[in-house]
């Protein structure tokens, strides 16, 4: 009986061959590769659809394989002494390498156990495409979660994108499929071809990829994370040691693709690093917050519809380029915060949506799984593998890429089941409420594990409701964030500033109401990109009055923010008074700096930023109510407020006075006690900022008949902030 007849007489062989040919074999390694045969022999089975002939190198000698089925099945009988590493095969691309089907799994039982519980915090090391040395051979290990698939194959340039050639092995109940491909290197393009239970063929980018093609192309790219040598060990140590120390936080929010361009094109991360760090030093910003730099298919989404939660966008260069960016900013003392988007993801067919033919990452029911505001899909936080995917993403950027903080986008949309939905279009939780209990538990898990594994990083919530305990520790049943955007302050302030100064007296509560809750959370005051898009107008265009008053109002707004309790953030362009709304496709309007009025705004921001950094009463105990004291909050007739800011040591205080009308008061009295020397250290009406120059050369300390200090008399500049240093 011939070999072929023996094989055909074996029903198990026939069954496995048919499963392989029809793309339904869950364990191709059991059939392909090197296996015992008979009479001291082994057999090598290879699957090369469409190939006429295949050659195998065995211990340095090349042998032609035997074609045993027209579908492209070949075999070669070898000595029993031949081991898995004693032979190499030619891939379609001409690559001569070891046989992928001669290796044991790269995914282990511990991986399955941790992943199923949602606590595989180093998941980014074992999922996706990772350069590896496996059983002494260099190559790339691939792993993907697709439990609903009938078959998962690896496709790429190395196999001419033929999904029949490199099927992955199922790792059982974990839902993970894996394959080690020897000889592949960084730079290889690839995707996963998935055959669903319904027989549909899907072509999916790798959810765990570290790099992708430049849009509009969508293939994943094998990346080497170790091409850059880090030099920020001291920075990371200091970040950990000083994690509980009070510090000034003044954030510059940046969209890299429109901050600066080069002849209309995106700049590389390396070039941006040098320009951005120099600008931040000059302007007095301590942190840079990058709008999402994760891979995303659509420029107009600003990066908030993420397709690559582990991949830096290729728009500005490679992984190593971005690592250089972070390293360089650290070397110059600037922290890097990333906008991170765990609330939703796009419905593009190449990405996470219906990944294995089922609603894997999202909910099946659109009342839970579809986001009506953004036409996106919502993560199923109750599924351990999904929450683990997001946890691993956060930890990857913080631990591996040395990021100093994550600003978590759209937290409110995660907390509420009825967010953005009309009555009847949402499903209550098990208690009948609108809280998304699974998302709440995910956020608690996220913040607790981040602070455990990456002490010193900032976790910031963009949250716009009165949901309690956002910045309270998880030990006290809070969500565990470090900071929360103070959206109430922002809305109240911008609403107030939009009023004609003549009528501001009727809206005085917009200035004072926020202090009722200012210390209920650890707040950051923000003037973000969201306030200068979608027809809202730029900051300066919101301001009423003539040209001079618009600039005076903007100077007043920016300096008012710096005086108020809370950390600070300003979106690019606001620091020099850009008139147009921000547009993602063009560079911000740097050309405006040729005009004195815009130069004045930039000079004001620079000087008050540095003043903020140099005066601890403005930041040392931002979250303690006893470091803020009203002097006068009820002068609505003149639209003036004043208050004292106090530091921890009590060596001196700052008196902040804001005049919200264009009226000039030559002698304005503030009732104060416990005064020593009073010196004006900042006035937004200074002529170098574009103001009228009504500065206080010598504030007059007023005493009663007994010689006791009762207050101070100042010159109240129009539409201006005045800051005085009170020494004791």
C-alpha positions in Angstrom: 0.0 0.0 0.0 1.4 3.4 -0.9 1.9 6.2 1.6 -1.0 8.1 -0.1 -3.2 5.0 0.3 -2.3 4.6 4.0 -3.1 8.3 4.6 -6.4 8.0 2.7 -7.3 5.0 4.7 -6.9 6.9 8.0 -10.3 8.5 8.8 -8.7 10.9 11.4 -6.3 12.1 8.8 -9.1 12.6 6.3 -11.2 14.5 8.8 -8.4 16.8 9.8 -7.4 17.5 6.2 -11.0 18.4 5.3 -11.2 20.7 8.4 -8.0 22.4 7.4 -8.9 22.9 3.7 -12.3 24.3 4.6 -10.9 26.6 7.2 -12.6 25.0 10.2 -9.6 23.4 12.1 -9.3 24.8 15.6 -5.9 23.2 16.2 -3.8 23.2 13.0 -0.7 22.3 14.9 -2.2 18.9 15.6 -2.2 18.2 11.9 0.6 20.4 10.4 4.2 20.4 11.4 6.4 17.6 12.6 4.7 14.4 13.9 5.6 10.7 14.6 4.9 8.5 11.7 5.9 4.7 11.6 9.0 2.5 11.7 11.3 5.1 13.2 10.1 7.9 10.9 8.5 11.3 11.3 6.4 13.2 8.9 6.4 17.0 8.1 3.0 18.2 6.8 2.8 21.6 5.1 -0.2 23.5 3.7 0.6 25.8 0.7 -2.6 26.5 -1.2 -1.9 27.1 -4.9 1.7 25.9 -4.7 3.0 23.6 -7.4 6.0 22.5 -5.4 7.4 23.1 -1.9 11.0 22.6 -0.7 12.1 21.8 2.9 15.6 22.3 4.2 16.4 19.4 6.7 19.7 19.8 8.5 21.2 21.9 5.8 20.0 19.7 2.9 17.1 20.8 0.7 14.4 18.2 -0.2 11.3 18.5 -2.3 8.1 17.8 -0.5 5.5 15.5 -1.8 2.1 16.9 -2.9 -0.6 14.7 -1.5 -3.7 16.8 -2.2 -4.5 19.3 -4.9 -5.7 21.8 -2.3 -2.0 22.4 -1.5 -1.2 19.8 1.1 2.4 18.5 1.1 4.4 16.1 3.2 8.0 14.9 3.7 9.0 11.8 5.6 12.2 12.3 7.6 14.3 10.4 10.1 13.1 10.0 13.6 16.1 12.0 14.7 14.8 15.2 13.1 13.6 17.6 15.7 11.3 20.7 15.4 14.3 23.0 15.0 16.2 20.8 12.5 14.2 21.8 9.5 13.1 25.1 7.8 10.5 25.8 5.1 10.2 28.4 2.4 7.3 30.8 3.0 5.4 32.3 0.0 7.5 35.5 0.2 10.7 33.5 -0.1 11.5 33.7 3.6 13.4 30.6 4.8 12.5 30.0 8.4 11.4 27.4 10.9 8.0 25.9 10.6 5.4 27.9 12.6 3.6 24.6 13.3 6.6 23.0 15.0 6.3 25.1 18.2 4.4 24.8 21.4 2.0 27.5 22.4 3.1 31.0 23.5 -0.1 31.4 25.6 -0.2 29.5 28.9 -2.7 28.3 31.4 -1.8 31.2 33.8 -2.5 33.7 30.9 -6.0 32.1 30.4 -6.7 32.1 34.2 -5.8 35.8 34.7 -7.5 36.9 31.4 -10.8 35.2 32.3 -10.8 37.0 35.6 -9.9 40.3 34.0 -6.7 40.8 36.0 -4.0 40.1 33.4 -2.4 43.5 33.9 0.5 42.7 31.6 -1.8 41.5 28.8 0.0 43.8 26.4 3.0 41.5 26.6 1.2 38.4 25.4 -1.6 39.6 23.1 -1.2 41.1 19.6 2.0 40.8 17.7 5.1 40.7 19.8 8.7 40.2 18.8 9.9 37.2 20.8 12.5 34.5 21.2 10.5 31.3 21.5 12.2 28.0 22.2 15.4 29.5 21.1 14.1 30.9 17.8 13.5 34.6 16.9 10.2 35.6 15.4 6.9 37.1 16.2 4.2 35.6 18.5 0.6 36.4 17.6 -2.4 36.1 19.9 -5.9 37.5 19.5 -9.2 37.1 21.5 -12.0 35.8 19.2 -14.0 33.2 21.1 -16.9 33.2 18.6 -14.7 32.4 15.6 -14.7 29.2 13.6 -11.2 29.9 12.4 -8.6 32.7 12.8 -5.8 33.1 10.4 -2.8 35.4 10.2 -2.5 37.3 6.9 0.2 39.7 5.7 2.8 40.4 3.1 4.7 37.3 4.1 1.9 35.0 3.0 0.4 37.2 0.2 -2.6 37.9 2.5 -3.9 34.4 1.9 -6.0 33.4 4.9 -5.7 29.7 4.2 -1.9 29.5 4.9 -1.4 30.4 8.5 -4.4 29.4 10.7 -4.0 30.1 14.4 -4.4 27.5 17.2 -7.4 27.9 19.6 -6.4 28.0 23.2 -9.7 26.5 24.4 -12.2 28.2 26.6 -10.1 31.4 26.9 -11.2 32.3 23.4 -7.6 33.2 22.5 -6.0 32.0 19.2 -2.2 32.0 18.9 0.6 31.4 16.5 4.4 31.8 16.6 5.9 32.7 13.2 9.7 32.4 13.1 11.8 34.8 11.1 9.3 37.6 10.9 10.7 41.0 11.9 9.5 44.5 12.9 7.8 46.3 10.1 5.7 43.4 8.8 2.2 44.4 7.9 -0.6 42.0 9.0 -4.2 41.5 10.0 -6.3 38.7 11.3 -8.7 36.9 9.0 -11.7 35.6 10.9 -14.2 33.0 9.7 -17.4 33.4 11.7 -19.7 30.7 12.8 -22.0 31.8 10.0 -19.2 31.4 7.4 -18.5 35.1 6.9 -14.9 36.2 6.4 -13.8 39.3 8.3 -10.5 41.1 7.9 -9.6 42.7 11.2 -6.7 44.9 12.4 -5.0 43.7 15.6 -6.7 45.3 18.7 -3.4 45.0 20.6 -1.1 46.3 17.8 1.6 48.8 18.7 1.7 50.3 15.2 -0.5 50.7 12.2 -0.3 51.9 8.6 -0.9 55.6 7.9 -4.6 56.2 7.3 -6.6 55.6 5.2 -4.7 52.2 5.2 -5.6 50.1 8.2 -3.2 47.1 8.4 -1.4 46.5 11.7 2.4 46.7 11.8 4.8 44.6 13.9 6.6 47.1 16.1 9.8 47.0 18.2 9.3 48.8 21.5 13.0 48.7 22.3 14.6 50.8 19.6 14.7 53.8 21.9 17.0 53.9 24.9 15.2 55.8 27.7 17.0 58.4 29.8 14.3 59.4 32.3 15.0 57.0 35.1 15.5 59.9 37.5 12.3 61.5 36.4 10.3 58.3 37.0 11.9 57.8 40.5 11.2 61.4 41.4 7.6 61.0 40.2 7.1 58.1 42.5 8.9 59.6 45.5 7.1 63.0 45.3 3.7 61.6 44.4 2.0 63.1 47.5 3.9 66.4 47.5 1.8 69.5 46.6 2.8 70.9 43.3 1.7 73.4 40.7 -0.1 71.9 37.7 -0.6 74.2 34.7 -1.6 72.1 31.6 -1.3 73.1 28.0 -3.8 71.1 26.0 -2.5 70.3 22.5 -3.6 68.7 19.3 -0.3 67.7 17.7 -1.7 67.7 14.2 -2.7 71.3 14.3 -0.3 72.9 16.8 2.4 73.3 14.2 2.6 72.0 10.6 5.5 71.8 8.1 4.3 73.2 4.8 0.8 71.9 5.4 2.0 68.4 6.6 2.3 66.8 10.0 5.5 67.1 11.9 7.4 64.2 13.4 7.2 63.5 17.1 10.9 64.3 17.5 10.6 67.7 15.9 7.5 68.5 17.9 9.3 67.5 21.1 11.9 70.2 20.8 9.5 72.9 19.7 6.8 72.1 22.3 9.2 71.8 25.2 10.8 75.1 24.4 7.4 76.8 24.2 6.2 75.3 27.4 9.3 76.5 29.2 8.9 80.0 27.9 5.2 80.1 28.7 5.4 78.5 32.1 3.3 75.3 31.5 4.2 72.3 33.7 2.3 69.7 31.8 1.3 68.9 28.2 -2.0 67.2 27.6 -2.2 65.6 24.2 -5.5 65.1 22.6 -5.6 61.4 21.6 -2.5 60.2 19.8 -3.7 56.6 19.7 -4.3 55.2 16.2 -7.6 56.4 14.7 -9.0 56.2 11.2 -10.6 59.7 10.9 -8.9 63.0 11.3 -12.2 64.8 12.0 -12.7 62.7 15.1 -9.7 64.5 16.7 -8.5 61.1 17.8 -11.5 60.4 20.1 -12.7 57.5 17.9 -9.8 55.1 18.7 -9.1 52.0 16.7 -5.6 51.3 18.2 -5.7 51.4 22.0 -2.1 50.2 22.2 -0.7 52.0 19.1 0.6 55.6 18.8 -0.7 57.1 15.6 1.6 56.8 12.6 0.7 60.4 11.5 3.7 61.7 13.3 6.1 58.9 13.1 7.1 55.6 14.8 6.8 54.2 18.2 10.5 55.1 18.8 9.8 58.6 17.7 7.0 59.0 20.2 9.2 57.5 23.0 11.8 60.1 22.1 9.1 62.8 22.4 8.1 61.6 25.9 11.7 61.2 27.0 12.7 64.6 25.8 9.9 66.3 27.6 10.8 64.5 30.8 14.4 65.5 30.4 13.3 69.2 30.3 10.9 68.8 33.3 7.6 68.7 31.4 5.0 66.0 32.3 3.0 64.3 29.5 -0.7 63.5 29.9 -2.7 61.6 27.3 -6.4 61.9 26.6 -7.6 58.2 26.9 -11.0 57.1 25.5 -12.4 54.0 27.3 -16.0 55.1 26.8 -16.7 54.1 23.2 -15.1 53.0 20.0 -15.9 53.5 16.2 -18.0 51.1 14.2 -15.5 50.7 11.4 -15.5 47.2 9.9 -11.8 46.7 10.2 -11.7 47.5 13.9 -13.4 46.2 17.1 -17.0 46.3 16.0 -18.5 42.7 15.9 -14.9 41.5 16.0 -15.5 37.8 15.6 -18.9 38.1 14.1 -20.5 38.6 17.5 -20.8 41.7 19.7 -17.5 40.9 21.5 -16.3 44.2 22.8 -19.7 45.9 22.7 -23.2 45.0 24.0 -25.6 43.2 21.6 -28.5 45.4 22.6 -28.1 48.9 21.1 -29.8 50.4 24.1 -26.6 49.5 26.0 -24.1 49.1 23.1 -24.7 52.1 20.8 -23.8 55.7 21.6 -26.3 58.1 20.0 -24.2 61.2 20.4 -21.2 60.0 18.5 -22.5 57.1 16.4 -20.1 54.8 18.2 -20.2 51.6 20.2 -20.0 51.2 24.0 -17.7 48.8 25.7 -19.2 45.9 27.7 -17.5 46.7 31.0 -19.1 43.7 32.6 -17.2 41.3 30.4 -13.9 40.5 32.2 -11.9 40.2 29.0 -13.1 43.6 27.8 -12.3 45.4 31.0 -8.9 43.7 31.0 -8.3 45.0 27.5 -8.9 48.6 28.7 -6.9 48.1 32.0 -4.0 46.8 30.0 -4.2 49.7 27.6 -4.0 52.2 30.5 -1.1 50.4 32.1 0.8 50.0 28.8 0.9 53.8 28.3 1.8 54.5 32.0 4.3 51.7 32.6 5.8 51.0 29.2 5.6 54.4 27.5 6.3 56.4 30.6 3.2 58.6 30.4 2.6 60.8 33.5 -1.2 60.7 33.5 -4.4 59.9 31.7 -7.3 62.3 31.2 -10.2 59.9 30.9 -12.6 61.1 28.3 -16.4 61.4 28.7 -16.6 59.8 32.1 -20.2 61.0 32.5 -21.2 58.9 29.4 -19.8 55.9 31.2 -21.5 56.4 34.5 -25.1 56.7 33.3 -27.1 54.2 31.3 -29.4 57.0 30.1 -26.7 59.4 29.0 -27.8 61.1 25.8 -30.8 58.8 25.5 -34.5 59.5 25.3 -37.0 57.8 27.6 -37.5 54.2 26.6 -34.2 53.9 24.8 -32.1 52.7 27.8 -32.2 49.8 30.2 -32.2 50.4 34.0 -29.7 48.5 36.2 -30.8 45.7 38.4 -32.0 48.2 41.1 -34.0 50.2 38.6 -31.6 53.1 38.5 -29.7 54.8 35.7 -26.2 54.2 37.1 -24.0 51.9 35.0 -22.8 49.7 37.8 -20.4 47.7 35.7 -18.7 50.9 34.4 -18.5 52.3 37.9 -16.7 49.1 39.1 -14.4 49.3 36.1 -13.4 52.9 36.9 -12.7 51.9 40.5 -10.6 49.0 39.4 -8.8 51.2 36.9 -7.8 53.8 39.4 -6.9 51.4 42.1 -4.6 49.3 40.0 -3.0 52.3 38.3 -2.1 53.9 41.6 -0.8 50.6 42.8 1.4 49.9 39.8 2.3 53.4 38.7 2.4 55.7 41.8 2.7 59.3 41.0 0.7 59.4 37.8 -2.4 61.6 37.4 -5.8 60.1 36.7 -8.1 62.9 35.5 -11.8 62.6 35.0 -13.7 64.7 32.4 -17.0 64.5 34.2 -19.7 67.0 33.9 -22.4 65.9 36.4 -22.8 65.9 40.2 -21.9 62.2 40.5 -20.4 62.0 44.0 -16.9 61.0 45.1 -15.1 61.2 41.7 -11.8 62.1 43.4 -12.4 60.3 46.7 -10.2 57.2 47.2 -11.6 53.8 46.3 -10.9 52.9 50.0 -13.7 55.3 50.8 -16.0 54.0 48.1 -15.0 56.8 45.7 -14.0 56.4 42.0 -10.4 57.2 42.9 -9.5 59.9 40.3 -6.8 62.4 41.2 -8.5 65.4 39.5 -11.9 66.2 38.1 -12.5 68.8 35.4 -14.6 71.6 36.9 -17.1 71.9 34.2 -19.5 73.9 36.4 -16.9 76.7 36.9 -16.2 76.7 33.1 -19.8 77.0 32.1 -20.6 79.6 34.7 -17.6 81.7 33.9 -18.1 81.6 30.1 -21.8 82.4 30.5 -20.9 85.4 32.7 -18.2 86.7 30.4 -20.6 86.5 27.4 -22.8 89.1 29.1 -22.4 92.8 28.3 -20.6 94.4 31.4 -23.6 96.7 31.8 -25.8 93.7 32.8 -23.2 91.6 34.6 -24.5 92.8 38.0 -27.6 90.6 37.3 -25.4 87.5 36.9 -23.1 88.0 39.8 -24.0 84.5 41.2 -22.1 83.0 38.3 -18.9 84.2 39.9 -19.8 83.1 43.5 -21.8 79.9 43.2 -18.9 77.7 42.3 -17.2 78.4 45.6 -20.0 76.5 47.3 -18.7 73.3 45.9 -15.1 74.2 44.9 -13.6 72.0 47.6 -16.0 69.0 47.3 -13.7 67.4 44.8 -10.1 67.9 43.7 -10.9 70.1 40.7 -9.0 71.3 37.7 -10.2 74.5 36.1 -10.2 74.0 32.3 -10.7 76.1 29.2 -10.5 73.1 26.8 -10.9 72.5 23.1 -14.6 71.6 23.6 -15.3 75.3 24.2 -13.9 76.6 20.9 -15.5 74.3 18.4 -18.9 73.5 16.9 -20.1 77.1 16.5 -19.3 78.1 20.1 -16.6 80.5 18.9 -13.1 81.0 20.2 -12.5 82.4 23.7 -12.0 86.0 22.5 -14.9 85.9 20.1 -17.2 85.1 23.1 -16.2 88.4 24.7 -18.6 91.4 24.3 -17.7 94.9 23.6 -15.4 96.7 21.2 -12.0 95.5 20.1 -10.2 96.8 23.2 -12.8 95.4 25.5 -12.7 91.9 23.9 -9.0 91.7 24.6 -9.4 93.2 28.1 -12.1 90.6 28.9 -9.9 87.8 27.6 -7.0 89.0 29.8 -9.4 89.1 32.7 -10.8 85.6 32.1 -7.3 84.0 31.8 -6.0 85.7 34.9 -9.2 85.1 36.8 -8.8 81.3 36.2 -5.2 81.4 37.5 -6.3 83.0 40.8 -9.2 80.6 41.5 -8.7 77.4 43.5 -7.9 74.3 41.4 -5.3 73.2 39.0 -5.3 74.8 35.5 -5.6 73.9 31.8 -5.7 76.0 28.7 -6.2 74.8 25.1 -3.7 75.9 22.5 -4.5 79.2 20.7 -6.2 80.6 23.7 -2.9 81.9 25.0 -2.7 84.5 22.2 -6.3 85.2 21.5 -7.0 83.3 18.3 -10.2 84.7 16.8 -11.3 81.7 14.7 -12.6 78.5 16.1 -10.1 75.7 16.2 -10.1 73.6 13.0 -8.4 70.2 13.1 -7.1 70.5 9.5 -5.1 73.7 9.9 -2.3 75.1 12.1 -3.4 77.4 14.9 -3.0 81.0 13.9 0.5 81.8 15.0 0.6 84.7 12.5 -1.6 86.7 14.8 1.5 87.3 17.0 2.6 90.0 14.6 -0.1 92.2 16.1 0.5 93.9 19.5 -2.9 93.0 20.9 -2.3 89.3 20.5 1.3 89.6 21.7 -0.1 91.3 24.8 -2.3 88.3 25.5 0.6 85.9 25.1 2.8 88.0 27.3 0.1 88.1 30.0 -0.3 84.3 29.9 3.5 83.8 30.1 3.9 86.2 33.1 0.9 85.0 35.1 1.9 81.4 34.5 5.3 82.0 35.9 3.7 84.0 38.8 1.5 81.0 39.5 4.5 78.7 39.6 6.5 81.0 41.9 3.7 81.7 44.5 2.7 78.6 46.5 -0.5 80.2 47.9 -2.0 79.7 44.4 -1.4 75.9 44.4 0.1 74.6 47.6 -3.2 73.7 49.2 -5.6 74.0 46.3 -8.1 71.5 47.8 -8.4 72.9 51.3 -11.3 75.3 51.9 -9.4 77.3 54.6 -6.8 78.5 52.1 -9.5 80.6 50.3 -11.1 83.5 52.1 -13.6 86.0 50.6 -12.9 89.6 51.1 -15.9 90.8 49.1 -18.3 88.8 47.1 -21.4 91.0 47.2 -20.4 94.1 45.3 -22.7 93.2 42.4 -23.3 96.9 41.7 -19.7 97.3 40.5 -19.3 93.6 39.4 -16.2 93.2 41.6 -15.0 90.2 43.6 -12.0 89.9 45.9 -10.5 87.2 48.0 -7.4 86.0 49.7 -5.3 82.9 48.7 -3.3 81.4 51.5 -0.4 78.9 51.5 0.6 76.2 53.9 3.4 78.1 55.7 1.5 81.4 56.1 4.5 83.6 55.4 2.4 85.7 53.0 -0.9 85.8 51.3 -2.2 86.9 47.9 -5.1 89.3 47.5 -6.9 88.8 44.2 -9.2 91.5 43.0 -11.3 91.3 39.7 -13.2 94.1 38.1 -15.6 92.8 35.5 -16.7 96.1 34.1 -14.8 98.7 32.0 -15.4 101.3 34.8 -12.3 102.7 36.4 -12.3 103.5 40.1 -9.5 105.7 41.4 -10.2 104.9 45.0 -11.7 101.5 45.7 -11.8 100.4 49.4 -11.5 96.8 50.5 -12.1 96.0 54.2 -9.2 93.9 55.5 -7.5 93.3 58.7 -4.3 91.5 59.6 -2.3 93.4 57.0 1.4 94.2 56.7 3.0 95.4 53.5 0.7 95.4 50.4 2.4 95.3 47.0 0.8 94.8 43.6 2.6 92.0 41.8 0.3 91.6 38.8 -2.2 93.7 36.9 -3.8 92.5 33.7 -4.4 96.2 32.7 -0.6 96.7 32.3 0.3 98.5 29.1 2.6 95.6 28.0 -0.4 93.4 27.9 -2.4 95.9 25.9 -4.1 97.5 28.8 -4.6 101.1 29.9 -1.9 101.1 32.5 -4.0 101.7 35.6 -1.5 99.9 37.9 -1.2 100.4 41.7 2.2 101.8 42.4 1.5 102.3 46.1 -1.7 100.7 47.5 -2.9 102.7 50.6 -3.3 100.8 53.8 -6.2 102.4 55.7 -6.2 102.7 59.5 -8.9 103.8 61.9 -8.6 106.5 64.6 -6.9 104.0 66.9 -4.3 103.2 64.3 -5.7 99.7 63.6 -5.6 98.5 60.0 -9.1 98.3 58.6 -8.4 97.9 54.9 -6.7 98.9 51.7 -7.5 101.5 49.1 -6.5 100.6 45.6 -6.9 101.9 42.1 -9.4 99.6 40.4 -8.4 99.1 36.8 -11.0 98.5 34.1 -11.8 94.9 33.1 -8.8 93.7 35.0 -7.3 91.3 37.5 -5.1 92.7 40.2 -3.0 90.5 42.5 -1.4 91.9 45.7 1.2 90.3 47.9 0.4 90.7 51.6 3.4 90.3 53.8 3.1 90.1 57.6 
